[in-house]
Amino acid sequence: MAIIGAISFSGKAIIVKLAYRYGVDAVTLLMLRMLFALPFFVGMAWWASRGKAALTRRDWLGVLGLGVTGYYLASFLDFAGLQFVSASLERLILYLNPTLVLLLGWFMYGRRFNARQVAGMAVSYGGVILVFGHEIELQGGSAALGATLVFLSAAAYAVYLVYSGELVKRIGSLRLVGLATTVACVCCILQFVLLRPLDSVAAVAPQVLWLSVLNATLCTAVPVLLVMMAIERVGPAITAQTGMIGPMSTILMGVVILGEPFTIWVAAGSVLVIAGIFVFTRSAR
């Protein structure tokens, strides 16, 4: 379950890059993904809320805040960044998320980190810089913009992880995910309504609609449930370690499906990022 969930999550970037080939913009593409995913998340929230106490006003404020930052903002920045960078670089940047969580914990709460964690961070960031340096030679200045947007997406999701701990204890992880993602879906739909004419959906290529359905199901709703069930059966540590297959599967799918170049720089950078995060997470535990 953990392996399939990690690969399914990684496929999101591939589908987004394929959809961009049909001239769709990030606002419309994100709206379609969230529109098709909305019924799954509403159902998830309903299922997890059965027999549970009603949420307090404080809980609802927390759900709204986390839904906007952790899912809506992170998703929009990620989709926008994918217009300018390869799927491989996007996945490697997002894979830095544990280090951003630690840095936010240090900045906000004064939490300390050890020398092995610092070494792991240095290695992983060095790997991203290596791949980014190669990509900026190919894409030019647009790669810097794309990498910045994707990094901000990772930072937004790190904020969600830092602030979600207390709320998870009160209402449960599945209930929080279902409610927060429902909030994000509504935000993405409202963003489209405010920024784009409604009839612009009619101009979207049929291939984009089918890709959005695939993105909403196979790469959004299904992996959320698989990872949750994997954590229940093998624990978060093993689930997190199997998540390391994610960047490699994205790179492989990028080469095979998108025709992205696989160079020695991409290979070396990927090895550094995965090795650095492996050292970092083991040191944290």
Secondary structure, 3 states (H helix, E strand, C coil): CHHHHHHHHHHHHHHHHHHHCCCCCHHHHHHHHHHHHHHHHHHHHHHHHCCCCCCCHHHHHHHHHHHHHHHHHHHHHHHHHCCCCCHHHHHHHHCCHHHHHHHHHHHHHCCCCCHHHHHHHHHHHHHHHHHHHHHHHHHCHHHHHHHHHHHHHHHHHHHHHHHHHHHHHHHCHHHHHHHHHHHHHHHHHHHHHHHCCHHHHHHCCHHHHHHHHHHHHHHHHHHHHHHHHHHHHHHHHHHHHHCCHHHHHHHHHHHHHHCCCCCHHHHHHHHHHHHHHHHHHHHHC
